[in-house]
Amino acid sequence: MPKDLEKAAELYQKAAHHANFLAKYHLGLLYERGDGVPKNLEKAAQLYQEAADQGNAYAQYHLGLLYEHGDGVPKDLEKARELYQNAADQGFQKATTQLKALSR
C-alpha cells in the first residue's frame, strides 16, 4: 500500500479531535515536517503540548526540541529542560541525552 500522508493527516485529525494523545503527537510530527499538510511549527507545538499534557514522552521530547531551538515557539531552554526531564523520567533515552547536552 503506498504512503498517503494527506489521508494519514486526515485520520490523525479525527482521532486528535477525540483527545487521542498518540494521534496528536503523530499529527504534530506531520505539521513539523510538512508531510501531508502544510508545514506549521506553531500547530506542531500546540499538538505536542496537548499530547505532552497527557503524559506522552515522545511529545514532551519533540516539544522540548522546539523550545530548545525556538522553532514555532519562543526559545526557552528552561522549558526545554523541563520537558526533556518529564520524558526522561519515563525512560525516554533521547530525552536523557538532550538533557545532558543542555547541561554542558
N, C-alpha and C positions, 0 to 999 in steps of 0.2 A: 504494500500500500504506500503510495507516495506521500511525502510530507505535505500537509496543508496547514500552514501556520495561521492563516486567517480563520480557518474553521476551528483550530485549537483555541485561538484567542476568543472566539465567539462562545465556545463551550466553557472556557475558564471564566468568562464574564458572567455567564449564567450561574455557575457554581459559586463564584465570589459573591454574587448578589445574595446568596443564601448563607453568607457568613462562613464559607468553607475556607479555612486559613491556607490549606495547600493550594487551592485554586488562586487565592490572592497572591501567594508567593510566585506561582508559575506565571500568572498574568503579569506580575511585576517584572519578571525576567523578560517577557516578551516586549514590554514597554521600554525596559532599559536597553535592550538590544535593537529594537525596531523590527522585530520579527513578526510579520503578520499584522502589525499595527504600526502607526507612525511612532517613531522614537520619541519618548516623552519621559524624561528623567524625573520630573515633578510627579507625574502619575505613578511611575515606578516606586518612588519614595513613599507616596501615600499608600499604595497597596502593600509594600513591605512593612510599613508602620502598622497597618491593620493586622497583618499576619504576625508581626513581632509582638504586638499587644496580646495576641492569643497564645504566645509562647513558642512560636516557630523559630527554631535556632537558625535555619537557613535564611529566613527573612531578617533576623537580627544581624546576622553576618553581612548580608548584602546591603542592608540599610547602613550598617557601620562603615562599609566601603564608601557609600555615597557621602556620608558625613566626613569621613577622613579626607576625601578629595574635593569636597564642595561641589559635587555633581547633583544638580537638581534640588539641593538644599544648601543652606549656608554651611561653610566649613566649620566644623565643631569637633575638635579632637577629643574633648571630654565626653561628648555624646557618643562618638565612635567607640571610645574605650568602654563605656558603659554597655553598649550593645554587644561588643565583642565579648565582654565578661559574661553577659547573660547567655550568649551562645556557648562559650567555653564551659560554663557551669553545667551545661547539658551534654558535655563531651564532644562538642564540635571542634575537631582538631585545627581546621583552618582558622577559626576564631582565636584559638590559643596562640597560633603562630603570629597572627596580626597583632594581637595584644602584646606579645613580646617585642615585635618590631616597633610598636608605638612607644614602648618604654625605653628604647635606646636613645 
